[in-house]
Amino acid sequence: MLRAEPERVARIQGYGTRFRELVSAGGMRTGDSETAVVPLIAGSDESAYDLATTARRLGVIGLPVVTPAVPRDLARLRIAVTARHTDADVELAAEAFLKAAGECGLLAG
């Protein structure tokens, strides 16, 4: 599929980059990932669970990844961007995750 439909790969990469840019500009840490799987670093395990719960209430899903899978204080949500998403989906998801992060006190300011 990767050879037969290279436009899908380009679309996924573009969506991943756009999502990462939006949430980073909004104050979230995303680590050094350059793929379509974007980590939203919450800090503590509890913060990651709170962010996941709040995000779900706002209509988006992020899977928490906590210790011991990641180092202490680097718990995060794992966000997967796919070729089936649209530009509007990426924008909506970024807004929802940023709103959730704000409600959880994870954004500076």
TORLO-541014 format. One record per atom (N, C-alpha, C): residue number from 1; x, y, z; atom name. Coordinates in Angstrom, 3 decimals, padded with zeros to 6 digits, always signed. Each point is the difference from the previous one (the first is absolute). Layout:
// residues N
<gudren resi="NUM" c1="X" c2="Y" c3="Z" name="CA"/>
...
END
This chain:
// residues 109
<gudren resi="1" c1="+000.823" c2="-001.186" c3="+000.000" name="N"/>
<gudren resi="1" c1="-000.823" c2="+001.186" c3="+000.000" name="CA"/>
<gudren resi="1" c1="+000.872" c2="+001.255" c3="+000.000" name="C"/>
<gudren resi="2" c1="+001.115" c2="-000.037" c3="+000.725" name="N"/>
<gudren resi="2" c1="+000.856" c2="+001.185" c3="+000.055" name="CA"/>
<gudren resi="2" c1="+000.536" c2="+000.358" c3="-001.380" name="C"/>
<gudren resi="3" c1="+000.335" c2="-001.002" c3="-000.795" name="N"/>
<gudren resi="3" c1="+000.495" c2="+000.267" c3="-001.357" name="CA"/>
<gudren resi="3" c1="-001.136" c2="+000.337" c3="-000.953" name="C"/>
<gudren resi="4" c1="-001.118" c2="-000.668" c3="+000.179" name="N"/>
<gudren resi="4" c1="-001.130" c2="+000.201" c3="-000.912" name="CA"/>
<gudren resi="4" c1="-000.715" c2="+001.331" c3="+000.234" name="C"/>
<gudren resi="5" c1="+000.026" c2="+000.496" c3="+001.249" name="N"/>
<gudren resi="5" c1="-000.723" c2="+001.226" c3="+000.333" name="CA"/>
<gudren resi="5" c1="+000.879" c2="+000.944" c3="+000.831" name="C"/>
<gudren resi="6" c1="+001.066" c2="+000.514" c3="-000.602" name="N"/>
<gudren resi="6" c1="+000.904" c2="+000.873" c3="+000.759" name="CA"/>
<gudren resi="6" c1="-000.672" c2="+001.277" c3="+000.493" name="C"/>
<gudren resi="7" c1="-001.093" c2="+000.380" c3="-000.637" name="N"/>
<gudren resi="7" c1="-000.703" c2="+001.208" c3="+000.451" name="CA"/>
<gudren resi="7" c1="-000.564" c2="-000.180" c3="+001.413" name="C"/>
<gudren resi="8" c1="-000.326" c2="-001.225" c3="+000.370" name="N"/>
<gudren resi="8" c1="-000.477" c2="-000.243" c3="+001.375" name="CA"/>
<gudren resi="8" c1="+001.092" c2="+000.292" c3="+001.011" name="C"/>
<gudren resi="9" c1="+001.201" c2="-000.443" c3="-000.300" name="N"/>
<gudren resi="9" c1="+001.132" c2="+000.247" c3="+000.894" name="CA"/>
<gudren resi="9" c1="+000.225" c2="+001.499" c3="+000.145" name="C"/>
<gudren resi="10" c1="-000.001" c2="+000.704" c3="-001.111" name="N"/>
<gudren resi="10" c1="+000.194" c2="+001.449" c3="+000.044" name="CA"/>
<gudren resi="10" c1="-001.114" c2="+000.685" c3="+000.789" name="C"/>
<gudren resi="11" c1="-001.238" c2="-000.460" c3="-000.174" name="N"/>
<gudren resi="11" c1="-001.137" c2="+000.594" c3="+000.712" name="CA"/>
<gudren resi="11" c1="+000.131" c2="-000.233" c3="+001.506" name="C"/>
<gudren resi="12" c1="+000.348" c2="-001.223" c3="+000.389" name="N"/>
<gudren resi="12" c1="+000.173" c2="-000.310" c3="+001.425" name="CA"/>
<gudren resi="12" c1="+001.115" c2="+000.852" c3="+000.595" name="C"/>
<gudren resi="13" c1="+001.118" c2="+000.076" c3="-000.693" name="N"/>
<gudren resi="13" c1="+001.126" c2="+000.796" c3="+000.498" name="CA"/>
<gudren resi="13" c1="-000.398" c2="+001.464" c3="+000.149" name="C"/>
<gudren resi="14" c1="-000.720" c2="+000.512" c3="-000.976" name="N"/>
<gudren resi="14" c1="-000.446" c2="+001.396" c3="+000.069" name="CA"/>
<gudren resi="14" c1="-000.956" c2="+000.250" c3="+001.155" name="C"/>
<gudren resi="15" c1="-000.939" c2="-000.913" c3="+000.204" name="N"/>
<gudren resi="15" c1="-000.940" c2="+000.145" c3="+001.109" name="CA"/>
<gudren resi="15" c1="+000.717" c2="-000.087" c3="+001.348" name="C"/>
<gudren resi="16" c1="+000.954" c2="-000.922" c3="+000.107" name="N"/>
<gudren resi="16" c1="+000.759" c2="-000.122" c3="+001.241" name="CA"/>
<gudren resi="16" c1="+000.772" c2="+001.269" c3="+000.306" name="C"/>
<gudren resi="17" c1="+000.644" c2="+000.535" c3="-001.017" name="N"/>
<gudren resi="17" c1="+000.752" c2="+001.247" c3="+000.167" name="CA"/>
<gudren resi="17" c1="-000.927" c2="+001.142" c3="+000.393" name="C"/>
<gudren resi="18" c1="-001.128" c2="+000.116" c3="-000.672" name="N"/>
<gudren resi="18" c1="-000.947" c2="+001.087" c3="+000.297" name="CA"/>
<gudren resi="18" c1="-000.531" c2="-000.106" c3="+001.423" name="C"/>
<gudren resi="19" c1="-000.396" c2="-001.206" c3="+000.416" name="N"/>
<gudren resi="19" c1="-000.510" c2="-000.194" c3="+001.353" name="CA"/>
<gudren resi="19" c1="+001.070" c2="+000.387" c3="+001.027" name="C"/>
<gudren resi="20" c1="+001.219" c2="-000.471" c3="-000.217" name="N"/>
<gudren resi="20" c1="+001.099" c2="+000.298" c3="+000.923" name="CA"/>
<gudren resi="20" c1="+000.243" c2="+001.508" c3="+000.074" name="C"/>
<gudren resi="21" c1="-000.030" c2="+000.691" c3="-001.149" name="N"/>
<gudren resi="21" c1="+000.198" c2="+001.451" c3="-000.015" name="CA"/>
<gudren resi="21" c1="-001.087" c2="+000.713" c3="+000.786" name="C"/>
<gudren resi="22" c1="-001.244" c2="-000.417" c3="-000.191" name="N"/>
<gudren resi="22" c1="-001.122" c2="+000.663" c3="+000.680" name="CA"/>
<gudren resi="22" c1="+000.074" c2="-000.162" c3="+001.512" name="C"/>
<gudren resi="23" c1="+000.213" c2="-001.228" c3="+000.463" name="N"/>
<gudren resi="23" c1="+000.012" c2="-000.207" c3="+001.459" name="CA"/>
<gudren resi="23" c1="+001.258" c2="+000.593" c3="+000.624" name="C"/>
<gudren resi="24" c1="+001.113" c2="-000.026" c3="-000.722" name="N"/>
<gudren resi="24" c1="+001.228" c2="+000.619" c3="+000.519" name="CA"/>
<gudren resi="24" c1="-000.177" c2="+001.508" c3="+000.126" name="C"/>
<gudren resi="25" c1="-000.588" c2="+000.606" c3="-001.010" name="N"/>
<gudren resi="25" c1="-000.244" c2="+001.446" c3="+000.043" name="CA"/>
<gudren resi="25" c1="-000.941" c2="+000.363" c3="+001.136" name="C"/>
<gudren resi="26" c1="-000.881" c2="-000.927" c3="+000.358" name="N"/>
<gudren resi="26" c1="-000.937" c2="+000.224" c3="+001.093" name="CA"/>
<gudren resi="26" c1="+000.587" c2="-000.245" c3="+001.378" name="C"/>
<gudren resi="27" c1="+001.247" c2="-000.478" c3="+000.060" name="N"/>
<gudren resi="27" c1="+000.656" c2="-000.170" c3="+001.294" name="CA"/>
<gudren resi="27" c1="+000.208" c2="-001.429" c3="+000.463" name="C"/>
<gudren resi="28" c1="-000.309" c2="-000.982" c3="-000.829" name="N"/>
<gudren resi="28" c1="+000.210" c2="-001.401" c3="+000.403" name="CA"/>
<gudren resi="28" c1="+001.370" c2="-000.481" c3="-000.446" name="C"/>
<gudren resi="29" c1="+000.589" c2="-000.872" c3="+000.797" name="N"/>
<gudren resi="29" c1="+001.272" c2="-000.627" c3="-000.367" name="CA"/>
<gudren resi="29" c1="-000.295" c2="-001.266" c3="-000.794" name="C"/>
<gudren resi="30" c1="+000.720" c2="-000.191" c3="-001.097" name="N"/>
<gudren resi="30" c1="-000.208" c2="-001.177" c3="-000.846" name="CA"/>
<gudren resi="30" c1="+001.262" c2="-000.845" c3="-000.144" name="C"/>
<gudren resi="31" c1="+001.032" c2="+000.321" c3="+000.728" name="N"/>
<gudren resi="31" c1="+001.223" c2="-000.774" c3="-000.115" name="CA"/>
<gudren resi="31" c1="+000.638" c2="+000.196" c3="-001.361" name="C"/>
<gudren resi="32" c1="+000.759" c2="-000.997" c3="-000.421" name="N"/>
<gudren resi="32" c1="+000.725" c2="+000.140" c3="-001.263" name="CA"/>
<gudren resi="32" c1="-000.533" c2="-000.909" c3="-001.097" name="C"/>
<gudren resi="33" c1="-001.217" c2="-000.475" c3="+000.142" name="N"/>
<gudren resi="33" c1="-000.603" c2="-000.863" c3="-001.000" name="CA"/>
<gudren resi="33" c1="-000.188" c2="+000.753" c3="-001.310" name="C"/>
<gudren resi="34" c1="+000.262" c2="-000.680" c3="-001.097" name="N"/>
<gudren resi="34" c1="-000.214" c2="+000.584" c3="-001.319" name="CA"/>
<gudren resi="34" c1="-000.926" c2="-000.882" c3="-000.833" name="C"/>
<gudren resi="35" c1="-000.762" c2="-000.844" c3="+000.669" name="N"/>
<gudren resi="35" c1="-000.886" c2="-000.928" c3="-000.700" name="CA"/>
<gudren resi="35" c1="-001.452" c2="+000.440" c3="+000.181" name="C"/>
<gudren resi="36" c1="-000.907" c2="-000.799" c3="-000.520" name="N"/>
<gudren resi="36" c1="-001.424" c2="+000.282" c3="+000.146" name="CA"/>
<gudren resi="36" c1="-000.534" c2="-000.460" c3="+001.352" name="C"/>
<gudren resi="37" c1="+000.860" c2="-000.564" c3="+000.833" name="N"/>
<gudren resi="37" c1="-000.363" c2="-000.313" c3="+001.378" name="CA"/>
<gudren resi="37" c1="+000.618" c2="+001.103" c3="+000.851" name="C"/>
<gudren resi="38" c1="-000.874" c2="+000.848" c3="+000.535" name="N"/>
<gudren resi="38" c1="+000.453" c2="+001.207" c3="+000.695" name="CA"/>
<gudren resi="38" c1="-000.226" c2="-000.151" c3="+001.501" name="C"/>
<gudren resi="39" c1="+001.078" c2="+000.090" c3="+000.793" name="N"/>
<gudren resi="39" c1="-000.175" c2="-000.035" c3="+001.445" name="CA"/>
<gudren resi="39" c1="-000.389" c2="+001.381" c3="+000.529" name="C"/>
<gudren resi="40" c1="-000.974" c2="+000.035" c3="+000.886" name="N"/>
<gudren resi="40" c1="-000.335" c2="+001.229" c3="+000.726" name="CA"/>
<gudren resi="40" c1="+000.455" c2="-000.223" c3="+001.431" name="C"/>
<gudren resi="41" c1="+001.101" c2="+000.594" c3="+000.362" name="N"/>
<gudren resi="41" c1="+000.611" c2="-000.269" c3="+001.300" name="CA"/>
<gudren resi="41" c1="-000.747" c2="+000.759" c3="+001.088" name="C"/>
<gudren resi="42" c1="-000.502" c2="-000.769" c3="+000.965" name="N"/>
<gudren resi="42" c1="-000.798" c2="+000.563" c3="+001.088" name="CA"/>
<gudren resi="42" c1="+000.800" c2="+000.127" c3="+001.285" name="C"/>
<gudren resi="43" c1="+001.046" c2="-000.792" c3="+000.162" name="N"/>
<gudren resi="43" c1="+000.793" c2="+000.022" c3="+001.231" name="CA"/>
<gudren resi="43" c1="-000.255" c2="-001.237" c3="+000.830" name="C"/>
<gudren resi="44" c1="-000.758" c2="+000.143" c3="+001.071" name="N"/>
<gudren resi="44" c1="-000.259" c2="-001.128" c3="+000.896" name="CA"/>
<gudren resi="44" c1="-001.008" c2="-000.971" c3="-000.610" name="C"/>
<gudren resi="45" c1="+000.009" c2="-001.213" c3="+000.527" name="N"/>
<gudren resi="45" c1="-000.986" c2="-000.994" c3="-000.437" name="CA"/>
<gudren resi="45" c1="-001.411" c2="+000.531" c3="+000.217" name="C"/>
<gudren resi="46" c1="-000.241" c2="+000.589" c3="+001.164" name="N"/>
<gudren resi="46" c1="-001.316" c2="+000.540" c3="+000.317" name="CA"/>
<gudren resi="46" c1="-000.420" c2="+001.082" c3="-000.997" name="C"/>
<gudren resi="47" c1="+000.943" c2="+000.856" c3="-000.370" name="N"/>
<gudren resi="47" c1="-000.306" c2="+001.051" c3="-000.980" name="CA"/>
<gudren resi="47" c1="-000.366" c2="-000.600" c3="-001.353" name="C"/>
<gudren resi="48" c1="+000.681" c2="-001.070" c3="-000.387" name="N"/>
<gudren resi="48" c1="-000.309" c2="-000.648" c3="-001.273" name="CA"/>
<gudren resi="48" c1="-001.403" c2="-000.604" c3="+000.033" name="C"/>
<gudren resi="49" c1="-000.349" c2="-000.646" c3="+001.106" name="N"/>
<gudren resi="49" c1="-001.356" c2="-000.567" c3="+000.125" name="CA"/>
<gudren resi="49" c1="-001.051" c2="+001.114" c3="+000.002" name="C"/>
<gudren resi="50" c1="+000.278" c2="+001.099" c3="+000.707" name="N"/>
<gudren resi="50" c1="-000.941" c2="+001.127" c3="+000.030" name="CA"/>
<gudren resi="50" c1="-000.173" c2="+000.604" c3="-001.398" name="C"/>
<gudren resi="51" c1="+001.108" c2="+000.152" c3="-000.717" name="N"/>
<gudren resi="51" c1="-000.065" c2="+000.556" c3="-001.348" name="CA"/>
<gudren resi="51" c1="-000.801" c2="-000.921" c3="-000.913" name="C"/>
<gudren resi="52" c1="+000.228" c2="-001.296" c3="+000.083" name="N"/>
<gudren resi="52" c1="-000.738" c2="-000.955" c3="-000.834" name="CA"/>
<gudren resi="52" c1="-001.493" c2="+000.053" c3="+000.294" name="C"/>
<gudren resi="53" c1="-000.361" c2="+000.069" c3="+001.269" name="N"/>
<gudren resi="53" c1="-001.407" c2="+000.040" c3="+000.399" name="CA"/>
<gudren resi="53" c1="-000.663" c2="+001.291" c3="-000.475" name="C"/>
<gudren resi="54" c1="+000.678" c2="+001.116" c3="+000.180" name="N"/>
<gudren resi="54" c1="-000.554" c2="+001.292" c3="-000.412" name="CA"/>
<gudren resi="54" c1="-000.116" c2="+000.072" c3="-001.515" name="C"/>
<gudren resi="55" c1="+001.020" c2="-000.474" c3="-000.696" name="N"/>
<gudren resi="55" c1="-000.039" c2="-000.001" c3="-001.467" name="CA"/>
<gudren resi="55" c1="-001.156" c2="-000.856" c3="-000.503" name="C"/>
<gudren resi="56" c1="-000.199" c2="-001.145" c3="+000.616" name="N"/>
<gudren resi="56" c1="-001.101" c2="-000.884" c3="-000.418" name="CA"/>
<gudren resi="56" c1="-001.343" c2="+000.701" c3="+000.179" name="C"/>
<gudren resi="57" c1="-000.141" c2="+000.725" c3="+001.101" name="N"/>
<gudren resi="57" c1="-001.231" c2="+000.758" c3="+000.239" name="CA"/>
<gudren resi="57" c1="-000.219" c2="+001.044" c3="-001.091" name="C"/>
<gudren resi="58" c1="+001.098" c2="+000.501" c3="-000.550" name="N"/>
<gudren resi="58" c1="-000.072" c2="+001.016" c3="-001.059" name="CA"/>
<gudren resi="58" c1="-000.088" c2="-000.620" c3="-001.394" name="C"/>
<gudren resi="59" c1="-000.022" c2="-001.330" c3="-000.062" name="N"/>
<gudren resi="59" c1="-000.241" c2="-000.675" c3="-001.269" name="CA"/>
<gudren resi="59" c1="+001.202" c2="-000.520" c3="-000.755" name="C"/>
<gudren resi="60" c1="+001.174" c2="+000.016" c3="+000.620" name="N"/>
<gudren resi="60" c1="+001.194" c2="-000.544" c3="-000.649" name="CA"/>
<gudren resi="60" c1="+000.639" c2="-001.047" c3="+000.904" name="C"/>
<gudren resi="61" c1="+000.730" c2="-000.914" c3="-000.619" name="N"/>
<gudren resi="61" c1="+000.585" c2="-001.109" c3="+000.752" name="CA"/>
<gudren resi="61" c1="+001.516" c2="+000.029" c3="-000.114" name="C"/>
<gudren resi="62" c1="+000.647" c2="-000.076" c3="+001.135" name="N"/>
<gudren resi="62" c1="+001.453" c2="-000.155" c3="+000.088" name="CA"/>
<gudren resi="62" c1="+000.278" c2="-001.089" c3="+001.017" name="C"/>
<gudren resi="63" c1="+000.861" c2="-000.923" c3="-000.354" name="N"/>
<gudren resi="63" c1="+000.300" c2="-001.119" c3="+000.885" name="CA"/>
<gudren resi="63" c1="+001.115" c2="+000.371" c3="+000.967" name="C"/>
<gudren resi="64" c1="-000.242" c2="-000.119" c3="+001.322" name="N"/>
<gudren resi="64" c1="+001.054" c2="+000.333" c3="+000.954" name="CA"/>
<gudren resi="64" c1="+001.119" c2="-001.037" c3="-000.028" name="C"/>
<gudren resi="65" c1="+001.226" c2="+000.492" c3="+000.066" name="N"/>
<gudren resi="65" c1="+001.190" c2="-000.844" c3="+000.122" name="CA"/>
<gudren resi="65" c1="+000.717" c2="+000.480" c3="+001.252" name="C"/>
<gudren resi="66" c1="+000.093" c2="-000.866" c3="+000.990" name="N"/>
<gudren resi="66" c1="+000.502" c2="+000.390" c3="+001.318" name="CA"/>
<gudren resi="66" c1="+001.153" c2="-000.908" c3="+000.424" name="C"/>
<gudren resi="67" c1="+000.599" c2="+000.308" c3="+001.172" name="N"/>
<gudren resi="67" c1="+001.084" c2="-000.834" c3="+000.513" name="CA"/>
<gudren resi="67" c1="-000.528" c2="-001.423" c3="+000.236" name="C"/>
<gudren resi="68" c1="+000.764" c2="-001.002" c3="-000.237" name="N"/>
<gudren resi="68" c1="+001.422" c2="+000.003" c3="-000.350" name="CA"/>
<gudren resi="68" c1="+000.276" c2="+000.056" c3="-001.501" name="C"/>
<gudren resi="69" c1="-001.008" c2="+000.172" c3="-000.835" name="N"/>
<gudren resi="69" c1="+000.207" c2="+000.044" c3="-001.450" name="CA"/>
<gudren resi="69" c1="+000.785" c2="+001.233" c3="-000.432" name="C"/>
<gudren resi="70" c1="-000.105" c2="+001.072" c3="+000.764" name="N"/>
<gudren resi="70" c1="+000.769" c2="+001.227" c3="-000.249" name="CA"/>
<gudren resi="70" c1="+000.621" c2="+000.428" c3="+001.322" name="C"/>
<gudren resi="71" c1="+001.067" c2="+000.799" c3="-000.049" name="N"/>
<gudren resi="71" c1="+000.623" c2="+000.450" c3="+001.249" name="CA"/>
<gudren resi="71" c1="-000.964" c2="+000.819" c3="+000.861" name="C"/>
<gudren resi="72" c1="+000.253" c2="-000.025" c3="+001.298" name="N"/>
<gudren resi="72" c1="-000.785" c2="+000.787" c3="+000.954" name="CA"/>
<gudren resi="72" c1="-000.040" c2="+001.459" c3="-000.459" name="C"/>
<gudren resi="73" c1="-001.161" c2="+000.602" c3="+000.153" name="N"/>
<gudren resi="73" c1="-000.254" c2="+001.404" c3="-000.365" name="CA"/>
<gudren resi="73" c1="+000.018" c2="+000.263" c3="-001.506" name="C"/>
<gudren resi="74" c1="-000.047" c2="-001.066" c3="-000.795" name="N"/>
<gudren resi="74" c1="-000.137" c2="+000.160" c3="-001.448" name="CA"/>
<gudren resi="74" c1="-001.210" c2="-000.768" c3="-000.523" name="C"/>
<gudren resi="75" c1="-001.001" c2="-000.214" c3="+000.864" name="N"/>
<gudren resi="75" c1="-001.237" c2="-000.659" c3="-000.434" name="CA"/>
<gudren resi="75" c1="-000.633" c2="+000.860" c3="-001.084" name="C"/>
<gudren resi="76" c1="-000.723" c2="-000.651" c3="-000.884" name="N"/>
<gudren resi="76" c1="-000.507" c2="+000.700" c3="-001.177" name="CA"/>
<gudren resi="76" c1="-001.247" c2="-000.661" c3="-000.544" name="C"/>
<gudren resi="77" c1="-000.618" c2="+000.677" c3="-000.939" name="N"/>
<gudren resi="77" c1="-001.032" c2="-000.619" c3="-000.821" name="CA"/>
<gudren resi="77" c1="+000.628" c2="-000.311" c3="-001.342" name="C"/>
<gudren resi="78" c1="-000.408" c2="-001.105" c3="-000.554" name="N"/>
<gudren resi="78" c1="+000.474" c2="-000.414" c3="-001.329" name="CA"/>
<gudren resi="78" c1="-001.109" c2="+000.318" c3="-000.989" name="C"/>
<gudren resi="79" c1="+000.282" c2="+000.919" c3="-000.920" name="N"/>
<gudren resi="79" c1="-000.984" c2="+000.423" c3="-000.987" name="CA"/>
<gudren resi="79" c1="+000.428" c2="-000.548" c3="-001.360" name="C"/>
<gudren resi="80" c1="-000.874" c2="-000.733" c3="-000.652" name="N"/>
<gudren resi="80" c1="+000.308" c2="-000.570" c3="-001.312" name="CA"/>
<gudren resi="80" c1="-000.804" c2="+000.727" c3="-001.077" name="C"/>
<gudren resi="81" c1="+000.714" c2="+000.628" c3="-000.910" name="N"/>
<gudren resi="81" c1="-000.613" c2="+000.671" c3="-001.139" name="CA"/>
<gudren resi="81" c1="+000.008" c2="-000.990" c3="-001.165" name="C"/>
<gudren resi="82" c1="-001.103" c2="-000.089" c3="-000.717" name="N"/>
<gudren resi="82" c1="-000.086" c2="-000.971" c3="-001.095" name="CA"/>
<gudren resi="82" c1="-000.352" c2="+000.678" c3="-001.324" name="C"/>
<gudren resi="83" c1="+000.115" c2="-000.755" c3="-001.069" name="N"/>
<gudren resi="83" c1="-000.341" c2="+000.511" c3="-001.331" name="CA"/>
<gudren resi="83" c1="-001.491" c2="+000.240" c3="-000.148" name="C"/>
<gudren resi="84" c1="-000.801" c2="-000.588" c3="+000.858" name="N"/>
<gudren resi="84" c1="-001.452" c2="+000.189" c3="-000.059" name="CA"/>
<gudren resi="84" c1="-000.439" c2="+001.313" c3="+000.638" name="C"/>
<gudren resi="85" c1="+000.888" c2="+000.639" c3="+000.759" name="N"/>
<gudren resi="85" c1="-000.328" c2="+001.296" c3="+000.575" name="CA"/>
<gudren resi="85" c1="-000.020" c2="+001.057" c3="-001.098" name="C"/>
<gudren resi="86" c1="-000.618" c2="+001.112" c3="+000.304" name="N"/>
<gudren resi="86" c1="-000.038" c2="+001.141" c3="-000.916" name="CA"/>
<gudren resi="86" c1="+000.695" c2="+001.185" c3="+000.663" name="C"/>
<gudren resi="87" c1="+000.215" c2="+001.055" c3="-000.775" name="N"/>
<gudren resi="87" c1="+000.549" c2="+001.226" c3="+000.589" name="CA"/>
<gudren resi="87" c1="-000.870" c2="+000.471" c3="+001.163" name="C"/>
<gudren resi="88" c1="-001.311" c2="-000.051" c3="-000.193" name="N"/>
<gudren resi="88" c1="-000.930" c2="+000.440" c3="+001.043" name="CA"/>
<gudren resi="88" c1="+000.120" c2="-000.874" c3="+001.243" name="C"/>
<gudren resi="89" c1="+000.187" c2="-001.312" c3="-000.186" name="N"/>
<gudren resi="89" c1="+000.175" c2="-000.906" c3="+001.138" name="CA"/>
<gudren resi="89" c1="+001.237" c2="+000.374" c3="+000.807" name="C"/>
<gudren resi="90" c1="+001.086" c2="+000.286" c3="-000.699" name="N"/>
<gudren resi="90" c1="+001.253" c2="+000.346" c3="+000.665" name="CA"/>
<gudren resi="90" c1="-000.171" c2="+001.290" c3="+000.795" name="C"/>
<gudren resi="91" c1="-000.631" c2="+000.987" c3="-000.586" name="N"/>
<gudren resi="91" c1="-000.234" c2="+001.282" c3="+000.686" name="CA"/>
<gudren resi="91" c1="-000.890" c2="-000.197" c3="+001.232" name="C"/>
<gudren resi="92" c1="-001.088" c2="-000.739" c3="-000.177" name="N"/>
<gudren resi="92" c1="-000.929" c2="-000.250" c3="+001.098" name="CA"/>
<gudren resi="92" c1="+000.680" c2="-000.753" c3="+001.133" name="C"/>
<gudren resi="93" c1="+000.782" c2="-001.020" c3="-000.345" name="N"/>
<gudren resi="93" c1="+000.690" c2="-000.783" c3="+001.028" name="CA"/>
<gudren resi="93" c1="+000.999" c2="+000.857" c3="+000.759" name="C"/>
<gudren resi="94" c1="+000.775" c2="+000.802" c3="-000.719" name="N"/>
<gudren resi="94" c1="+000.978" c2="+000.859" c3="+000.669" name="CA"/>
<gudren resi="94" c1="-000.693" c2="+000.960" c3="+000.959" name="C"/>
<gudren resi="95" c1="-001.087" c2="+000.609" c3="-000.444" name="N"/>
<gudren resi="95" c1="-000.752" c2="+000.914" c3="+000.869" name="CA"/>
<gudren resi="95" c1="-000.526" c2="-000.723" c3="+001.231" name="C"/>
<gudren resi="96" c1="-000.531" c2="-001.194" c3="-000.190" name="N"/>
<gudren resi="96" c1="-000.566" c2="-000.748" c3="+001.127" name="CA"/>
<gudren resi="96" c1="+001.086" c2="-000.418" c3="+000.990" name="C"/>
<gudren resi="97" c1="+001.138" c2="-000.482" c3="-000.497" name="N"/>
<gudren resi="97" c1="+001.075" c2="-000.394" c3="+000.919" name="CA"/>
<gudren resi="97" c1="+000.562" c2="+001.205" c3="+000.737" name="C"/>
<gudren resi="98" c1="+000.100" c2="+001.135" c3="-000.680" name="N"/>
<gudren resi="98" c1="+000.470" c2="+001.205" c3="+000.689" name="CA"/>
<gudren resi="98" c1="-001.001" c2="+000.474" c3="+001.045" name="C"/>
<gudren resi="99" c1="-001.283" c2="-000.081" c3="-000.312" name="N"/>
<gudren resi="99" c1="-001.014" c2="+000.375" c3="+000.987" name="CA"/>
<gudren resi="99" c1="+000.079" c2="-000.934" c3="+001.205" name="C"/>
<gudren resi="100" c1="+000.140" c2="-001.287" c3="-000.254" name="N"/>
<gudren resi="100" c1="+000.120" c2="-000.979" c3="+001.090" name="CA"/>
<gudren resi="100" c1="+001.229" c2="+000.294" c3="+000.845" name="C"/>
<gudren resi="101" c1="+001.127" c2="+000.288" c3="-000.652" name="N"/>
<gudren resi="101" c1="+001.225" c2="+000.295" c3="+000.728" name="CA"/>
<gudren resi="101" c1="-000.161" c2="+001.244" c3="+000.860" name="C"/>
<gudren resi="102" c1="-000.694" c2="+001.004" c3="-000.536" name="N"/>
<gudren resi="102" c1="-000.265" c2="+001.200" c3="+000.775" name="CA"/>
<gudren resi="102" c1="-000.853" c2="-000.289" c3="+001.222" name="C"/>
<gudren resi="103" c1="-001.038" c2="-000.808" c3="-000.191" name="N"/>
<gudren resi="103" c1="-000.882" c2="-000.355" c3="+001.121" name="CA"/>
<gudren resi="103" c1="+000.744" c2="-000.800" c3="+001.064" name="C"/>
<gudren resi="104" c1="+001.020" c2="-000.741" c3="-000.417" name="N"/>
<gudren resi="104" c1="+000.783" c2="-000.816" c3="+000.936" name="CA"/>
<gudren resi="104" c1="+001.178" c2="+000.768" c3="+000.590" name="C"/>
<gudren resi="105" c1="+000.150" c2="+001.262" c3="-000.372" name="N"/>
<gudren resi="105" c1="+001.089" c2="+000.818" c3="+000.531" name="CA"/>
<gudren resi="105" c1="+001.366" c2="-000.378" c3="-000.555" name="C"/>
<gudren resi="106" c1="+000.026" c2="-000.518" c3="-001.232" name="N"/>
<gudren resi="106" c1="+001.268" c2="-000.443" c3="-000.575" name="CA"/>
<gudren resi="106" c1="+000.628" c2="+001.014" c3="-000.940" name="C"/>
<gudren resi="107" c1="-000.650" c2="+001.137" c3="-000.207" name="N"/>
<gudren resi="107" c1="+000.560" c2="+001.032" c3="-000.868" name="CA"/>
<gudren resi="107" c1="+000.485" c2="+001.165" c3="+000.833" name="C"/>
<gudren resi="108" c1="+001.140" c2="+000.527" c3="-000.382" name="N"/>
<gudren resi="108" c1="+000.548" c2="+001.155" c3="+000.715" name="CA"/>
<gudren resi="108" c1="-000.871" c2="+001.226" c3="-000.280" name="C"/>
<gudren resi="109" c1="-000.097" c2="+000.855" c3="+000.984" name="N"/>
<gudren resi="109" c1="-000.742" c2="+001.247" c3="-000.221" name="CA"/>
<gudren resi="109" c1="-001.255" c2="-000.018" c3="+000.661" name="C"/>
END
